[in-house]
Amino acid sequence: MAKFFYVYVLQSHVDPERFYTGLTDHLFVRLKRHNSGQVLHTAKWKLWRLKTYVAFSDRSLEGRNLSGT
């Protein structure tokens, strides 16, 4: 089975104008960490919902600008 890496965007339930973008190789484990308050940068605005994500099979691609520029 291929391993994927994810760029994801979260939206806060507490403040719907608050978004967070991150990188991970375990998307749903990472979302659970955000929602349990284990991630310092997002703990104040939990709970979070997954707004969108993009999966990459090559880790070298995940940090690039998604618009292709």
PDB file of N, H, CA, C and O in Angstrom:
ATOM      1  N   MET A   1       0.835  -1.172   0.000  1.00  0.00           N
ATOM      2  CA  MET A   1       0.000   0.000   0.000  1.00  0.00           C
ATOM      3  C   MET A   1       0.891   1.251   0.000  1.00  0.00           C
ATOM      4  O   MET A   1       1.862   1.327   0.754  1.00  0.00           O
ATOM      5  N   ALA A   2       0.561   2.206  -0.832  1.00  0.00           N
ATOM      6  H   ALA A   2      -0.227   2.145  -1.444  1.00  0.00           H
ATOM      7  CA  ALA A   2       1.352   3.432  -0.952  1.00  0.00           C
ATOM      8  C   ALA A   2       1.151   4.316   0.275  1.00  0.00           C
ATOM      9  O   ALA A   2       0.063   4.380   0.848  1.00  0.00           O
ATOM     10  N   LYS A   3       2.218   4.987   0.656  1.00  0.00           N
ATOM     11  H   LYS A   3       3.102   4.934   0.191  1.00  0.00           H
ATOM     12  CA  LYS A   3       2.137   5.933   1.769  1.00  0.00           C
ATOM     13  C   LYS A   3       1.870   7.313   1.196  1.00  0.00           C
ATOM     14  O   LYS A   3       2.470   7.711   0.198  1.00  0.00           O
ATOM     15  N   PHE A   4       0.960   8.040   1.838  1.00  0.00           N
ATOM     16  H   PHE A   4       0.472   7.717   2.649  1.00  0.00           H
ATOM     17  CA  PHE A   4       0.626   9.377   1.393  1.00  0.00           C
ATOM     18  C   PHE A   4       0.988  10.402   2.450  1.00  0.00           C
ATOM     19  O   PHE A   4       1.046  10.101   3.643  1.00  0.00           O
ATOM     20  N   PHE A   5       1.226  11.603   1.993  1.00  0.00           N
ATOM     21  H   PHE A   5       1.179  11.848   1.025  1.00  0.00           H
ATOM     22  CA  PHE A   5       1.481  12.760   2.839  1.00  0.00           C
ATOM     23  C   PHE A   5       0.399  13.778   2.515  1.00  0.00           C
ATOM     24  O   PHE A   5      -0.022  13.897   1.365  1.00  0.00           O
ATOM     25  N   TYR A   6      -0.050  14.512   3.523  1.00  0.00           N
ATOM     26  H   TYR A   6       0.292  14.415   4.458  1.00  0.00           H
ATOM     27  CA  TYR A   6      -1.217  15.374   3.369  1.00  0.00           C
ATOM     28  C   TYR A   6      -0.936  16.819   3.744  1.00  0.00           C
ATOM     29  O   TYR A   6      -0.282  17.102   4.748  1.00  0.00           O
ATOM     30  N   VAL A   7      -1.437  17.724   2.923  1.00  0.00           N
ATOM     31  H   VAL A   7      -1.968  17.494   2.107  1.00  0.00           H
ATOM     32  CA  VAL A   7      -1.560  19.136   3.276  1.00  0.00           C
ATOM     33  C   VAL A   7      -3.038  19.304   3.588  1.00  0.00           C
ATOM     34  O   VAL A   7      -3.891  18.935   2.781  1.00  0.00           O
ATOM     35  N   TYR A   8      -3.348  19.863   4.765  1.00  0.00           N
ATOM     36  H   TYR A   8      -2.655  20.163   5.421  1.00  0.00           H
ATOM     37  CA  TYR A   8      -4.737  19.944   5.180  1.00  0.00           C
ATOM     38  C   TYR A   8      -5.088  21.338   5.697  1.00  0.00           C
ATOM     39  O   TYR A   8      -4.222  22.100   6.128  1.00  0.00           O
ATOM     40  N   VAL A   9      -6.375  21.644   5.640  1.00  0.00           N
ATOM     41  H   VAL A   9      -7.078  21.025   5.290  1.00  0.00           H
ATOM     42  CA  VAL A   9      -6.890  22.910   6.161  1.00  0.00           C
ATOM     43  C   VAL A   9      -8.001  22.584   7.146  1.00  0.00           C
ATOM     44  O   VAL A   9      -8.939  21.854   6.824  1.00  0.00           O
ATOM     45  N   LEU A  10      -7.884  23.133   8.353  1.00  0.00           N
ATOM     46  H   LEU A  10      -7.122  23.725   8.614  1.00  0.00           H
ATOM     47  CA  LEU A  10      -8.900  22.970   9.383  1.00  0.00           C
ATOM     48  C   LEU A  10      -9.658  24.278   9.568  1.00  0.00           C
ATOM     49  O   LEU A  10      -9.122  25.358   9.322  1.00  0.00           O
ATOM     50  N   GLN A  11     -10.915  24.170  10.003  1.00  0.00           N
ATOM     51  H   GLN A  11     -11.351  23.293  10.203  1.00  0.00           H
ATOM     52  CA  GLN A  11     -11.726  25.334  10.331  1.00  0.00           C
ATOM     53  C   GLN A  11     -12.238  25.146  11.759  1.00  0.00           C
ATOM     54  O   GLN A  11     -12.731  24.077  12.119  1.00  0.00           O
ATOM     55  N   SER A  12     -12.115  26.192  12.556  1.00  0.00           N
ATOM     56  H   SER A  12     -11.715  27.060  12.263  1.00  0.00           H
ATOM     57  CA  SER A  12     -12.547  26.135  13.949  1.00  0.00           C
ATOM     58  C   SER A  12     -14.065  26.215  14.062  1.00  0.00           C
ATOM     59  O   SER A  12     -14.707  27.006  13.370  1.00  0.00           O
ATOM     60  N   HIS A  13     -14.634  25.388  14.943  1.00  0.00           N
ATOM     61  H   HIS A  13     -14.112  24.746  15.505  1.00  0.00           H
ATOM     62  CA  HIS A  13     -16.066  25.480  15.248  1.00  0.00           C
ATOM     63  C   HIS A  13     -16.341  26.694  16.130  1.00  0.00           C
ATOM     64  O   HIS A  13     -17.399  27.313  16.020  1.00  0.00           O
ATOM     65  N   VAL A  14     -15.396  27.037  17.005  1.00  0.00           N
ATOM     66  H   VAL A  14     -14.536  26.534  17.094  1.00  0.00           H
ATOM     67  CA  VAL A  14     -15.546  28.160  17.927  1.00  0.00           C
ATOM     68  C   VAL A  14     -15.526  29.493  17.182  1.00  0.00           C
ATOM     69  O   VAL A  14     -16.315  30.390  17.479  1.00  0.00           O
ATOM     70  N   ASP A  15     -14.622  29.617  16.216  1.00  0.00           N
ATOM     71  H   ASP A  15     -13.981  28.888  15.974  1.00  0.00           H
ATOM     72  CA  ASP A  15     -14.471  30.837  15.424  1.00  0.00           C
ATOM     73  C   ASP A  15     -14.352  30.430  13.958  1.00  0.00           C
ATOM     74  O   ASP A  15     -13.250  30.163  13.478  1.00  0.00           O
ATOM     75  N   PRO A  16     -15.480  30.379  13.241  1.00  0.00           N
ATOM     76  CA  PRO A  16     -15.465  29.906  11.854  1.00  0.00           C
ATOM     77  C   PRO A  16     -14.591  30.725  10.904  1.00  0.00           C
ATOM     78  O   PRO A  16     -14.351  30.303   9.773  1.00  0.00           O
ATOM     79  N   GLU A  17     -14.118  31.878  11.342  1.00  0.00           N
ATOM     80  H   GLU A  17     -14.313  32.221  12.261  1.00  0.00           H
ATOM     81  CA  GLU A  17     -13.195  32.677  10.533  1.00  0.00           C
ATOM     82  C   GLU A  17     -11.743  32.250  10.747  1.00  0.00           C
ATOM     83  O   GLU A  17     -10.840  32.770  10.091  1.00  0.00           O
ATOM     84  N   ARG A  18     -11.517  31.308  11.662  1.00  0.00           N
ATOM     85  H   ARG A  18     -12.250  30.886  12.195  1.00  0.00           H
ATOM     86  CA  ARG A  18     -10.164  30.852  12.001  1.00  0.00           C
ATOM     87  C   ARG A  18      -9.869  29.551  11.253  1.00  0.00           C
ATOM     88  O   ARG A  18     -10.617  28.578  11.344  1.00  0.00           O
ATOM     89  N   PHE A  19      -8.759  29.562  10.514  1.00  0.00           N
ATOM     90  H   PHE A  19      -8.151  30.352  10.441  1.00  0.00           H
ATOM     91  CA  PHE A  19      -8.313  28.398   9.753  1.00  0.00           C
ATOM     92  C   PHE A  19      -6.892  28.044  10.156  1.00  0.00           C
ATOM     93  O   PHE A  19      -6.143  28.897  10.633  1.00  0.00           O
ATOM     94  N   TYR A  20      -6.526  26.799   9.966  1.00  0.00           N
ATOM     95  H   TYR A  20      -7.135  26.106   9.579  1.00  0.00           H
ATOM     96  CA  TYR A  20      -5.177  26.322  10.241  1.00  0.00           C
ATOM     97  C   TYR A  20      -4.771  25.398   9.101  1.00  0.00           C
ATOM     98  O   TYR A  20      -5.553  24.542   8.689  1.00  0.00           O
ATOM     99  N   THR A  21      -3.569  25.563   8.596  1.00  0.00           N
ATOM    100  H   THR A  21      -2.934  26.259   8.931  1.00  0.00           H
ATOM    101  CA  THR A  21      -3.028  24.716   7.538  1.00  0.00           C
ATOM    102  C   THR A  21      -1.866  23.920   8.098  1.00  0.00           C
ATOM    103  O   THR A  21      -1.011  24.470   8.791  1.00  0.00           O
ATOM    104  N   GLY A  22      -1.829  22.632   7.804  1.00  0.00           N
ATOM    105  H   GLY A  22      -2.524  22.186   7.240  1.00  0.00           H
ATOM    106  CA  GLY A  22      -0.754  21.791   8.315  1.00  0.00           C
ATOM    107  C   GLY A  22      -0.328  20.720   7.335  1.00  0.00           C
ATOM    108  O   GLY A  22      -0.915  20.560   6.265  1.00  0.00           O
ATOM    109  N   LEU A  23       0.713  19.985   7.725  1.00  0.00           N
ATOM    110  H   LEU A  23       1.190  20.115   8.595  1.00  0.00           H
ATOM    111  CA  LEU A  23       1.279  18.877   6.948  1.00  0.00           C
ATOM    112  C   LEU A  23       1.365  17.656   7.862  1.00  0.00           C
ATOM    113  O   LEU A  23       1.737  17.782   9.028  1.00  0.00           O
ATOM    114  N   THR A  24       1.027  16.489   7.349  1.00  0.00           N
ATOM    115  H   THR A  24       0.724  16.387   6.401  1.00  0.00           H
ATOM    116  CA  THR A  24       1.123  15.269   8.149  1.00  0.00           C
ATOM    117  C   THR A  24       1.151  14.047   7.250  1.00  0.00           C
ATOM    118  O   THR A  24       0.822  14.121   6.066  1.00  0.00           O
ATOM    119  N   ASP A  25       1.548  12.924   7.828  1.00  0.00           N
ATOM    120  H   ASP A  25       1.815  12.864   8.789  1.00  0.00           H
ATOM    121  CA  ASP A  25       1.444  11.665   7.098  1.00  0.00           C
ATOM    122  C   ASP A  25       0.381  10.751   7.720  1.00  0.00           C
ATOM    123  O   ASP A  25       0.184   9.625   7.263  1.00  0.00           O
ATOM    124  N   HIS A  26      -0.301  11.238   8.763  1.00  0.00           N
ATOM    125  H   HIS A  26      -0.141  12.152   9.135  1.00  0.00           H
ATOM    126  CA  HIS A  26      -1.396  10.505   9.417  1.00  0.00           C
ATOM    127  C   HIS A  26      -2.541  11.482   9.650  1.00  0.00           C
ATOM    128  O   HIS A  26      -2.681  12.025  10.746  1.00  0.00           O
ATOM    129  N   LEU A  27      -3.345  11.704   8.645  1.00  0.00           N
ATOM    130  H   LEU A  27      -3.231  11.262   7.755  1.00  0.00           H
ATOM    131  CA  LEU A  27      -4.340  12.775   8.650  1.00  0.00           C
ATOM    132  C   LEU A  27      -5.321  12.694   9.817  1.00  0.00           C
ATOM    133  O   LEU A  27      -5.477  13.678  10.540  1.00  0.00           O
ATOM    134  N   PHE A  28      -5.976  11.574  10.023  1.00  0.00           N
ATOM    135  H   PHE A  28      -5.849  10.775   9.436  1.00  0.00           H
ATOM    136  CA  PHE A  28      -7.020  11.511  11.046  1.00  0.00           C
ATOM    137  C   PHE A  28      -6.454  11.426  12.460  1.00  0.00           C
ATOM    138  O   PHE A  28      -7.098  11.866  13.413  1.00  0.00           O
ATOM    139  N   VAL A  29      -5.256  10.865  12.603  1.00  0.00           N
ATOM    140  H   VAL A  29      -4.733  10.508  11.829  1.00  0.00           H
ATOM    141  CA  VAL A  29      -4.571  10.895  13.897  1.00  0.00           C
ATOM    142  C   VAL A  29      -4.239  12.345  14.253  1.00  0.00           C
ATOM    143  O   VAL A  29      -4.416  12.770  15.395  1.00  0.00           O
ATOM    144  N   ARG A  30      -3.762  13.089  13.275  1.00  0.00           N
ATOM    145  H   ARG A  30      -3.618  12.744  12.348  1.00  0.00           H
ATOM    146  CA  ARG A  30      -3.416  14.494  13.498  1.00  0.00           C
ATOM    147  C   ARG A  30      -4.653  15.317  13.845  1.00  0.00           C
ATOM    148  O   ARG A  30      -4.590  16.173  14.728  1.00  0.00           O
ATOM    149  N   LEU A  31      -5.774  15.076  13.171  1.00  0.00           N
ATOM    150  H   LEU A  31      -5.826  14.381  12.454  1.00  0.00           H
ATOM    151  CA  LEU A  31      -7.010  15.788  13.482  1.00  0.00           C
ATOM    152  C   LEU A  31      -7.438  15.508  14.922  1.00  0.00           C
ATOM    153  O   LEU A  31      -7.870  16.423  15.623  1.00  0.00           O
ATOM    154  N   LYS A  32      -7.327  14.276  15.367  1.00  0.00           N
ATOM    155  H   LYS A  32      -6.976  13.532  14.798  1.00  0.00           H
ATOM    156  CA  LYS A  32      -7.658  13.936  16.763  1.00  0.00           C
ATOM    157  C   LYS A  32      -6.773  14.698  17.736  1.00  0.00           C
ATOM    158  O   LYS A  32      -7.243  15.145  18.782  1.00  0.00           O
ATOM    159  N   ARG A  33      -5.489  14.850  17.402  1.00  0.00           N
ATOM    160  H   ARG A  33      -5.106  14.486  16.553  1.00  0.00           H
ATOM    161  CA  ARG A  33      -4.567  15.604  18.268  1.00  0.00           C
ATOM    162  C   ARG A  33      -4.974  17.077  18.340  1.00  0.00           C
ATOM    163  O   ARG A  33      -4.931  17.681  19.411  1.00  0.00           O
ATOM    164  N   HIS A  34      -5.364  17.649  17.211  1.00  0.00           N
ATOM    165  H   HIS A  34      -5.399  17.158  16.340  1.00  0.00           H
ATOM    166  CA  HIS A  34      -5.843  19.031  17.218  1.00  0.00           C
ATOM    167  C   HIS A  34      -7.076  19.156  18.105  1.00  0.00           C
ATOM    168  O   HIS A  34      -7.165  20.086  18.907  1.00  0.00           O
ATOM    169  N   ASN A  35      -8.016  18.246  17.977  1.00  0.00           N
ATOM    170  H   ASN A  35      -7.944  17.491  17.326  1.00  0.00           H
ATOM    171  CA  ASN A  35      -9.279  18.332  18.706  1.00  0.00           C
ATOM    172  C   ASN A  35      -9.176  17.969  20.180  1.00  0.00           C
ATOM    173  O   ASN A  35     -10.066  18.301  20.962  1.00  0.00           O
ATOM    174  N   SER A  36      -8.111  17.299  20.564  1.00  0.00           N
ATOM    175  H   SER A  36      -7.388  17.029  19.929  1.00  0.00           H
ATOM    176  CA  SER A  36      -7.916  16.968  21.979  1.00  0.00           C
ATOM    177  C   SER A  36      -7.077  18.024  22.697  1.00  0.00           C
ATOM    178  O   SER A  36      -6.839  17.912  23.900  1.00  0.00           O
ATOM    179  N   GLY A  37      -6.624  19.054  21.966  1.00  0.00           N
ATOM    180  H   GLY A  37      -6.816  19.146  20.989  1.00  0.00           H
ATOM    181  CA  GLY A  37      -5.845  20.126  22.583  1.00  0.00           C
ATOM    182  C   GLY A  37      -4.366  19.836  22.689  1.00  0.00           C
ATOM    183  O   GLY A  37      -3.650  20.566  23.375  1.00  0.00           O
ATOM    184  N   GLN A  38      -3.880  18.790  22.032  1.00  0.00           N
ATOM    185  H   GLN A  38      -4.462  18.197  21.475  1.00  0.00           H
ATOM    186  CA  GLN A  38      -2.467  18.413  22.116  1.00  0.00           C
ATOM    187  C   GLN A  38      -1.560  19.223  21.200  1.00  0.00           C
ATOM    188  O   GLN A  38      -0.338  19.094  21.276  1.00  0.00           O
ATOM    189  N   VAL A  39      -2.136  20.054  20.337  1.00  0.00           N
ATOM    190  H   VAL A  39      -3.129  20.159  20.276  1.00  0.00           H
ATOM    191  CA  VAL A  39      -1.347  20.890  19.430  1.00  0.00           C
ATOM    192  C   VAL A  39      -1.443  22.328  19.939  1.00  0.00           C
ATOM    193  O   VAL A  39      -2.512  22.938  19.902  1.00  0.00           O
ATOM    194  N   LEU A  40      -0.334  22.854  20.408  1.00  0.00           N
ATOM    195  H   LEU A  40       0.534  22.359  20.438  1.00  0.00           H
ATOM    196  CA  LEU A  40      -0.296  24.168  21.041  1.00  0.00           C
ATOM    197  C   LEU A  40      -0.928  25.269  20.192  1.00  0.00           C
ATOM    198  O   LEU A  40      -1.673  26.097  20.717  1.00  0.00           O
ATOM    199  N   HIS A  41      -0.650  25.291  18.913  1.00  0.00           N
ATOM    200  H   HIS A  41      -0.046  24.618  18.487  1.00  0.00           H
ATOM    201  CA  HIS A  41      -1.103  26.374  18.039  1.00  0.00           C
ATOM    202  C   HIS A  41      -2.602  26.357  17.763  1.00  0.00           C
ATOM    203  O   HIS A  41      -3.158  27.358  17.311  1.00  0.00           O
ATOM    204  N   THR A  42      -3.260  25.238  18.027  1.00  0.00           N
ATOM    205  H   THR A  42      -2.808  24.425  18.395  1.00  0.00           H
ATOM    206  CA  THR A  42      -4.690  25.144  17.718  1.00  0.00           C
ATOM    207  C   THR A  42      -5.564  24.881  18.937  1.00  0.00           C
ATOM    208  O   THR A  42      -6.790  24.899  18.822  1.00  0.00           O
ATOM    209  N   ALA A  43      -4.975  24.641  20.086  1.00  0.00           N
ATOM    210  H   ALA A  43      -3.979  24.627  20.179  1.00  0.00           H
ATOM    211  CA  ALA A  43      -5.735  24.250  21.282  1.00  0.00           C
ATOM    212  C   ALA A  43      -6.786  25.291  21.678  1.00  0.00           C
ATOM    213  O   ALA A  43      -7.875  24.927  22.123  1.00  0.00           O
ATOM    214  N   LYS A  44      -6.480  26.556  21.524  1.00  0.00           N
ATOM    215  H   LYS A  44      -5.596  26.852  21.162  1.00  0.00           H
ATOM    216  CA  LYS A  44      -7.383  27.632  21.952  1.00  0.00           C
ATOM    217  C   LYS A  44      -8.689  27.647  21.159  1.00  0.00           C
ATOM    218  O   LYS A  44      -9.714  28.089  21.676  1.00  0.00           O
ATOM    219  N   TRP A  45      -8.670  27.176  19.924  1.00  0.00           N
ATOM    220  H   TRP A  45      -7.837  26.817  19.503  1.00  0.00           H
ATOM    221  CA  TRP A  45      -9.844  27.285  19.046  1.00  0.00           C
ATOM    222  C   TRP A  45     -10.478  25.935  18.738  1.00  0.00           C
ATOM    223  O   TRP A  45     -11.220  25.820  17.763  1.00  0.00           O
ATOM    224  N   LYS A  46     -10.201  24.895  19.553  1.00  0.00           N
ATOM    225  H   LYS A  46      -9.598  24.988  20.345  1.00  0.00           H
ATOM    226  CA  LYS A  46     -10.817  23.603  19.282  1.00  0.00           C
ATOM    227  C   LYS A  46     -12.309  23.678  19.551  1.00  0.00           C
ATOM    228  O   LYS A  46     -12.712  24.494  20.380  1.00  0.00           O
ATOM    229  N   LEU A  47     -13.065  22.970  18.976  1.00  0.00           N
ATOM    230  H   LEU A  47     -12.737  22.308  18.302  1.00  0.00           H
ATOM    231  CA  LEU A  47     -12.922  21.845  18.075  1.00  0.00           C
ATOM    232  C   LEU A  47     -12.729  22.317  16.635  1.00  0.00           C
ATOM    233  O   LEU A  47     -13.139  23.409  16.244  1.00  0.00           O
ATOM    234  N   TRP A  48     -12.089  21.445  15.874  1.00  0.00           N
ATOM    235  H   TRP A  48     -11.756  20.558  16.191  1.00  0.00           H
ATOM    236  CA  TRP A  48     -11.761  21.712  14.483  1.00  0.00           C
ATOM    237  C   TRP A  48     -12.467  20.728  13.565  1.00  0.00           C
ATOM    238  O   TRP A  48     -12.716  19.580  13.931  1.00  0.00           O
ATOM    239  N   ARG A  49     -12.784  21.202  12.364  1.00  0.00           N
ATOM    240  H   ARG A  49     -12.581  22.135  12.066  1.00  0.00           H
ATOM    241  CA  ARG A  49     -13.295  20.291  11.338  1.00  0.00           C
ATOM    242  C   ARG A  49     -12.348  20.351  10.149  1.00  0.00           C
ATOM    243  O   ARG A  49     -11.736  21.382   9.872  1.00  0.00           O
ATOM    244  N   LEU A  50     -12.244  19.242   9.466  1.00  0.00           N
ATOM    245  H   LEU A  50     -12.741  18.405   9.692  1.00  0.00           H
ATOM    246  CA  LEU A  50     -11.398  19.154   8.289  1.00  0.00           C
ATOM    247  C   LEU A  50     -12.125  19.823   7.130  1.00  0.00           C
ATOM    248  O   LEU A  50     -13.154  19.332   6.668  1.00  0.00           O
ATOM    249  N   LYS A  51     -11.590  20.933   6.670  1.00  0.00           N
ATOM    250  H   LYS A  51     -10.754  21.332   7.046  1.00  0.00           H
ATOM    251  CA  LYS A  51     -12.209  21.683   5.578  1.00  0.00           C
ATOM    252  C   LYS A  51     -11.836  21.069   4.223  1.00  0.00           C
ATOM    253  O   LYS A  51     -12.696  20.865   3.366  1.00  0.00           O
ATOM    254  N   THR A  52     -10.550  20.780   4.044  1.00  0.00           N
ATOM    255  H   THR A  52      -9.852  20.946   4.740  1.00  0.00           H
ATOM    256  CA  THR A  52     -10.077  20.151   2.803  1.00  0.00           C
ATOM    257  C   THR A  52      -8.690  19.566   3.033  1.00  0.00           C
ATOM    258  O   THR A  52      -8.013  19.905   4.003  1.00  0.00           O
ATOM    259  N   TYR A  53      -8.281  18.692   2.135  1.00  0.00           N
ATOM    260  H   TYR A  53      -8.831  18.416   1.347  1.00  0.00           H
ATOM    261  CA  TYR A  53      -6.912  18.165   2.174  1.00  0.00           C
ATOM    262  C   TYR A  53      -6.506  17.722   0.776  1.00  0.00           C
ATOM    263  O   TYR A  53      -7.343  17.458  -0.087  1.00  0.00           O
ATOM    264  N   VAL A  54      -5.189  17.648   0.584  1.00  0.00           N
ATOM    265  H   VAL A  54      -4.509  17.862   1.285  1.00  0.00           H
ATOM    266  CA  VAL A  54      -4.608  17.152  -0.661  1.00  0.00           C
ATOM    267  C   VAL A  54      -3.597  16.084  -0.273  1.00  0.00           C
ATOM    268  O   VAL A  54      -2.766  16.302   0.609  1.00  0.00           O
ATOM    269  N   ALA A  55      -3.666  14.930  -0.930  1.00  0.00           N
ATOM    270  H   ALA A  55      -4.341  14.753  -1.646  1.00  0.00           H
ATOM    271  CA  ALA A  55      -2.747  13.829  -0.656  1.00  0.00           C
ATOM    272  C   ALA A  55      -1.647  13.797  -1.708  1.00  0.00           C
ATOM    273  O   ALA A  55      -1.900  13.972  -2.900  1.00  0.00           O
ATOM    274  N   PHE A  56      -0.419  13.569  -1.244  1.00  0.00           N
ATOM    275  H   PHE A  56      -0.213  13.426  -0.276  1.00  0.00           H
ATOM    276  CA  PHE A  56       0.745  13.460  -2.125  1.00  0.00           C
ATOM    277  C   PHE A  56       1.421  12.119  -1.890  1.00  0.00           C
ATOM    278  O   PHE A  56       1.537  11.675  -0.748  1.00  0.00           O
ATOM    279  N   SER A  57       1.859  11.481  -2.938  1.00  0.00           N
ATOM    280  H   SER A  57       1.764  11.841  -3.866  1.00  0.00           H
ATOM    281  CA  SER A  57       2.592  10.228  -2.792  1.00  0.00           C
ATOM    282  C   SER A  57       4.089  10.475  -2.644  1.00  0.00           C
ATOM    283  O   SER A  57       4.835   9.569  -2.272  1.00  0.00           O
ATOM    284  N   ASP A  58       4.528  11.687  -2.932  1.00  0.00           N
ATOM    285  H   ASP A  58       3.923  12.424  -3.234  1.00  0.00           H
ATOM    286  CA  ASP A  58       5.935  12.062  -2.852  1.00  0.00           C
ATOM    287  C   ASP A  58       6.072  13.215  -1.865  1.00  0.00           C
ATOM    288  O   ASP A  58       5.556  14.305  -2.110  1.00  0.00           O
ATOM    289  N   ARG A  59       6.763  12.983  -0.756  1.00  0.00           N
ATOM    290  H   ARG A  59       7.182  12.097  -0.558  1.00  0.00           H
ATOM    291  CA  ARG A  59       6.887  14.000   0.293  1.00  0.00           C
ATOM    292  C   ARG A  59       7.522  15.293  -0.218  1.00  0.00           C
ATOM    293  O   ARG A  59       7.238  16.365   0.318  1.00  0.00           O
ATOM    294  N   SER A  60       8.358  15.216  -1.224  1.00  0.00           N
ATOM    295  H   SER A  60       8.588  14.345  -1.659  1.00  0.00           H
ATOM    296  CA  SER A  60       9.016  16.412  -1.744  1.00  0.00           C
ATOM    297  C   SER A  60       8.009  17.375  -2.394  1.00  0.00           C
ATOM    298  O   SER A  60       8.322  18.553  -2.573  1.00  0.00           O
ATOM    299  N   LEU A  61       6.824  16.903  -2.745  1.00  0.00           N
ATOM    300  H   LEU A  61       6.570  15.947  -2.600  1.00  0.00           H
ATOM    301  CA  LEU A  61       5.816  17.755  -3.384  1.00  0.00           C
ATOM    302  C   LEU A  61       4.927  18.479  -2.384  1.00  0.00           C
ATOM    303  O   LEU A  61       4.345  19.507  -2.728  1.00  0.00           O
ATOM    304  N   GLU A  62       4.802  17.982  -1.165  1.00  0.00           N
ATOM    305  H   GLU A  62       5.275  17.146  -0.886  1.00  0.00           H
ATOM    306  CA  GLU A  62       3.801  18.499  -0.235  1.00  0.00           C
ATOM    307  C   GLU A  62       4.028  19.943   0.177  1.00  0.00           C
ATOM    308  O   GLU A  62       3.063  20.651   0.467  1.00  0.00           O
ATOM    309  N   GLY A  63       5.252  20.394   0.212  1.00  0.00           N
ATOM    310  H   GLY A  63       6.035  19.818  -0.023  1.00  0.00           H
ATOM    311  CA  GLY A  63       5.517  21.758   0.637  1.00  0.00           C
ATOM    312  C   GLY A  63       5.437  22.790  -0.470  1.00  0.00           C
ATOM    313  O   GLY A  63       5.574  23.983  -0.199  1.00  0.00           O
ATOM    314  N   ARG A  64       5.223  22.379  -1.681  1.00  0.00           N
ATOM    315  H   ARG A  64       5.111  21.410  -1.901  1.00  0.00           H
ATOM    316  CA  ARG A  64       5.153  23.309  -2.812  1.00  0.00           C
ATOM    317  C   ARG A  64       3.842  24.050  -2.821  1.00  0.00           C
ATOM    318  O   ARG A  64       2.849  23.599  -2.250  1.00  0.00           O
ATOM    319  N   ASN A  65       3.850  25.185  -3.471  1.00  0.00           N
ATOM    320  H   ASN A  65       4.657  25.552  -3.934  1.00  0.00           H
ATOM    321  CA  ASN A  65       2.638  25.973  -3.662  1.00  0.00           C
ATOM    322  C   ASN A  65       1.636  25.154  -4.477  1.00  0.00           C
ATOM    323  O   ASN A  65       1.956  24.690  -5.571  1.00  0.00           O
ATOM    324  N   LEU A  66       0.427  24.979  -3.944  1.00  0.00           N
ATOM    325  H   LEU A  66       0.167  25.356  -3.055  1.00  0.00           H
ATOM    326  CA  LEU A  66      -0.563  24.134  -4.607  1.00  0.00           C
ATOM    327  C   LEU A  66      -1.092  24.700  -5.909  1.00  0.00           C
ATOM    328  O   LEU A  66      -1.705  23.980  -6.696  1.00  0.00           O
ATOM    329  N   SER A  67      -0.860  25.994  -6.146  1.00  0.00           N
ATOM    330  H   SER A  67      -0.362  26.580  -5.507  1.00  0.00           H
ATOM    331  CA  SER A  67      -1.322  26.586  -7.401  1.00  0.00           C
ATOM    332  C   SER A  67      -0.405  26.242  -8.562  1.00  0.00           C
ATOM    333  O   SER A  67      -0.735  26.498  -9.720  1.00  0.00           O
ATOM    334  N   GLY A  68       0.757  25.656  -8.246  1.00  0.00           N
ATOM    335  H   GLY A  68       1.025  25.448  -7.305  1.00  0.00           H
ATOM    336  CA  GLY A  68       1.698  25.245  -9.291  1.00  0.00           C
ATOM    337  C   GLY A  68       2.689  26.324  -9.677  1.00  0.00           C
ATOM    338  O   GLY A  68       3.452  26.156 -10.628  1.00  0.00           O
ATOM    339  N   THR A  69       2.685  27.434  -8.947  1.00  0.00           N
ATOM    340  H   THR A  69       2.065  27.570  -8.175  1.00  0.00           H
ATOM    341  CA  THR A  69       3.624  28.507  -9.265  1.00  0.00           C
ATOM    342  C   THR A  69       4.781  28.508  -8.297  1.00  0.00           C
ATOM    343  O   THR A  69       5.677  29.344  -8.407  1.00  0.00           O
TER     344      THR A  69
END
